[in-house]
Amino acid sequence: MKNENNKDTSWGGVSDWYSNYLDSDNDSYHAKVILPGMLRLIEPKEDMTILDLACGEGYFSRAYQGAGSKVFGVDISSELIALAKKKSNAKISFSVSPSDDLGSLPDSHFDVVSIVLALQNINKIKETFDEVSRVLKNGGKFVMVINHPCFRIPKASSWGFDVKDEKQYRRIDSYASEKKVEIDMNPGSKEKNVTISFHRSLQFYTKLLSNSGFVITKLEEWISHKKSEKGKRQVEEDRMRKEIPMFMTIVAEIRK
């Protein structure tokens, strides 16, 4: 860990909780929405080399390797990398490193770099995009999933319900301004684990990708698969889940 900014955004303090959550919840967004989408977009195969950036405890690394790809997993958290090594087979290479300094990885080496729900926790995003550009082969793909920046803004977006019209809506209190927000990872618990989340607009991401040599080839918006419990608002809540996407996925290719 290179500096306090990087350390503050790490999920190392909740590594056991995060690992248990992925292991125990078969109905998670990771299992039902994100993993199927990533496998469809990446199409991992035997002759492919993939970098799972900000890999956490290796959830996606194991899925890519299971399809026969050669996989490298990198995360800033030594706690999460220790769990990744414990839960994965020796065919996957894991190492501790910040996303903005991948000096141990060679130039133009990977066919694909993936990063799932981690860009919003990265401070040095320009340097991160530059490093991804460096390690990707010419024409290689950068596949990233983020909380949808238009609808899911830390401490500035929420659900509301119009009782008169019986309509659910998404309230957005800010969007264009960049935000740096402290997030309590254990709300209601005596033990506080705080991480930092960054909000950036869609324009921010597209400009920065272009400046790092990327061309965006695909953008997808993924909705929640969840269903509300039976009740007066169930139909409207389920309708709005299909209207307001949770995640945005960008596929960008490097042109060197």
N, C-alpha and C positions, 0 to 999 in steps of 0.2 A: 504494500500500500504506500503510495508515493506521498500523499498529503492528507490533511484533515478533510478537505472537500471530498476526496474519494472515499475515505473511511466513513464519513457521515452518511454516504448514500448506500453503503453496503447492507446486505440483508444477513450478514453473519450473526447478528445478535438474535435472530429468530430462525436460525438454520434448522433446528430440530422441529420446531412447529411447522415450518414450510415443508420439510421432508415428509413428516407424518401426514400433513394435509394431502399431498400428492399421492401418497400411498393408500390412504384410507377412503378418499372421496372419488368414487367411480363416476359421479355425476358432475364433476368439476368442469369449469370452462376449459381448463387445460385438456381434459380427456375428451370432451364432447364437441368442442368448437375449434380450439387452436391446433391441437395435434393433427386431426384429420385435414385441416386446411393447409398446414405446413407440409405434410407429406404429399398432398396433391400439387402444391406449387413447386416444391423442390424435386420431387420424384427421385429420392435417393436410390442409388444403384451401385453395383460393385466397383465400377471404374471411376467413382466420384470421390473427391476429397472435400470434406465439409468442416468448417470452423463454426462451432457453437459458441458464440460470444456471449459473455455474461450467462454462462451455462447453468449456474446454480448447482443443484445436486445431481445434474446430469439427466434429467427427465427426457429432454428432446435428444440429447446425445445418444442415449441408448436406443431410441426409436430409429434414428438415422443409421446407426451401426447395425441394427437388426436387419436392415435392408441390404447390408453388405458394404456400405460406404466406409471409407477410412475417415475417422472422426477425431477431431481435436476439440477439447472443451477448455475454455478459459473463463475464470471468474476472479473478481477482486477479493472475495471472501475465502480465507484459508479454511474456515469451518465448513463452508459448503463444498469446497473442493475435496476435503477429507471425506465427507459423506458421499460425494460422487465416486471417488475411488473405491470406497467400501461397497457401494451398491452396483457397480458396473464391472464388466469383465476387462481383462488386461489389454484388450485390443483397442480400447479408447485411451488416448493420451490426454491427461488433465494437467493443468498448471495454474498457478496463481499469478494474476497479472491484471493491472487496470486496463480498461478498454482503449485508453488513449496512448498506451505505450506497449506495443506487441513486439518489442525488439527481439525476442527469442524466436519469432516466426519469420520464415524467409519471404522475400519478395515474390509476387506472382505465383503463389503456390496453390491456392484454393480455388475450386470450382464454384463453391457457394459459401457465403457467410450468412448465418442466421442470428438474429437477436430478438428474443421474445420478452415483451413487457419489461424491458430494462432501460430503454432509451430515456424514459421519463425519470430515471434515477441516476442519470449520468450528467455530470457537470460539464466536462470538457467534450462536448459533442462534436465540435469542428475537428478537433484532434482525433477523435474516435473515427469519424468518417474518413479522414485522411489515412489513418492506419488500415481501415478496411479496404480502401482503394489500393493501398500498397500491397497487401497480402493476396488480393484477388488476381487471378489470371485475367488477361484481356478478354472481355466478353463474359466474365464471371458474374454471378448473380448475388446481390445483397437483398435478403428477405427479412423484413423487420415488421414486428407486430407491436402496436402501442395502444394504450387506452385512447379511444377516439378523441382527438384534441378539440373537436367542435362541440362535443356533448358531455365529456367526462373531465371536468376541470377541477382539480383539488380545491375544496372549500369554496367553490364558485359555481357549482352546478348541483341540481337536486331534482327529485321528482315532486310534482304537485298534483292536486286533484281539484278540478272545478266542480263543486257540488251541484251548482245550478245546471250546468250543461252536461254533467256526468262524463266529463272528459279528463283523462290524465294528460299531463304535459310535462315537458322538460324545461326547467328554469335555468337560464344561463345568465350569470351575473357579470361575467367578463370573459373575453376570448382573445382579443388581439394582443393584449399586454402579456409579456413573459412574466411568469410567477415562479417563485421559489418558496415551497411550503414544507413545514415540518409535519410529518405524519406519525402518529402514535400507532405502532404496530401491535400494541397490547391494550386497546381501549378498555377501561374498567378494571384493569389489573393494577396491583400495587407496584409491580415491576414494569418500569417504563423502558421501552425500546423505541427510539425515535430514529426515523430515516428521513432523508430529504427527497422530495419529489419536485420535478420541474415541469411547468406547463409551457409549451411552445405552440404557436399556430401552425396550420398546415403550410402556409406560405414560408415559414421559417425552415421547415424540413425540406421543402422542394428547392429553395434557393441554396441551402447548404449542400444538398446532394449534388446539385449542378456544379457548384464551386469545387467539389472534390472529384469531379470527373465522371459523375454518374448520369445516366439517362433513365428516367422512370418509364418502365415498360408496362406496369400493371398496378392498379390500386383497387383493393377490395375492402368492403365494409362488412364486418361479421356481427350478426345479431346474437342475442342470448337464446339459449335453448330451453331455459327454465320455464316452468308453468306456475301460475299463482294457485294458491289454495282456493277451494270453493268459497264463494261469497259474492256479495253484491257487485264488487268491482272486478271480479275475475276476468270477465270477457274483455273489458276495456284495458286492464293491465296487460293481458296477453297480446292484445292488438298492438299496444304501444311498444312492446318488446320487439315486434317485427318492424316497427317504423323507425325506432331510434337505435342505431347500431352501437354496440359496446366497444368494438375494436376496429382499428384501421390497419390494414396490411399493405405495405408498399413493397413492390419488387423493382429494384433498380439494377441496371447492368453497367459495368465499368467499361469505359472506352478510352484506352490508352494510346 
